[in-house]
Amino acid sequence: MPSEYVHPEVLVSAEWVLEHLKDPSVRIVESDEDVLLYDMAHIAGAVKIDWQGDLQDQLVRDYIDAAKFSDLCARAGIAPDTTVVFYGDKSNWWACYAFWTFKLFGHADCRILNGGRKYWEDHKFPMTTEKPSYPRANYAVKSSDEASIRAFRDDVMTHVKARKPLIDVRSSKEFTGEKLHMEDYPQEGALRGGHIPGAKSVPWSRAAADDGTFKSADALKAIYEAEIGLKPSDDVIAYCRIGERSSHTWFVLTYLLGYANVRNYDGSWTEWGNLVRAPIEKGA
C-alpha cells in the first residue's frame, strides 16, 4: 500500500489476498449491502458476515453482546490472533462497518482489501460459490474500544455545544434536508431532514477512487484538511444515516490520515432526526 498513509498496514492488495487464500492465520470476511452477492460468488475461503443479521441485536438497537460476538467469531474459525481481512460492495463501506464493529470488541488485526469486491471482480480475480467450513475456534472478548471510537447522542450534543468538528458524510441532498436518504432509496428513517448544527458536509464517496480503492493521502488531505480545516489533533465525530457510511470516513481519518480521536456516531440521522428537542439545521 502507498507509504504516505499513516497506517498502510491496515490495507492489503488483491494480490496479497490471493497469496494468502490458504493461510490458516488469515480469514477473509465479506460484508455487503446487497446480501445476495456472497451467494452469487465470493473470494475462495471467505465467510459472510451480515451487518444486520450477524452483528446487530435483534431486539435492542445496538450490537450483539460480547458472548454472541465471541460465538460468531468462533463459528467462522476466527481466533483472537487471526488476521481478519474485510471486503465488500459499495467501495467497502460495509466492510469498514464490519471492521469498525470488530474494533468495538477489541479484535487486534483487522484489515481492508483495498478496492473491495468491485476491484476484485473488475480485475477478474478468481471467485467461487463454494462455502467454506472451518474448525470452531476459541474466542473470548477481552477488551472493548467502544469509548474511544463510538459516539452516542449525548456525546454529539456536547460536541455541538463545544463547536467541535462534526462530519456529515451523507449525500448533499440529505445534508440540506431535501432527502431523508440517498437518491433511489426509500425516503424513510427520520421525521425531519437536515443536518446536525455545525456539521460540515463531506460525502463519504469522495474518499474513494473510481475503481473502489481509497484515494491517496494527499488527495484525502486536500478534502478533509484544505477544504474543511480538520487537523490530526482534532476531536472528530462522523455520522451518516445509520452509521455505515460514516464508518468508511472513520476508517479514512483514523488509519489512512492518522487522526487520533475520531468517533463514529452510529445512531446517526435515523436517531438525531427523530430525537425530541434535538436541534437541526437545513440548507447548505
Secondary structure, DSSP 8 states (H G I E B T S, - for coil): --TTSS-GGGEE-HHHHHHTTT-TTEEEEE--SSTTHHHH-B-TT-EE--TTTTTB-SSSSSB--HHHHHHHHHHTT--TT-EEEEE-SGGGHHHHHHHHHHHHTT-S-EEEETTHHHHHHHTT---B-----------------HHHHB--HHHHHHHHHHT--EEE-S-HHHHHTS-SS-TTS---S-SS-SB-TT-EE--GGGGB-TTSSB--HHHHHIIIIIIT---TTS-EEEE-SSSHHHHHHHHIIIIIS--S-EEEESSHHHHHTT-TT---B---
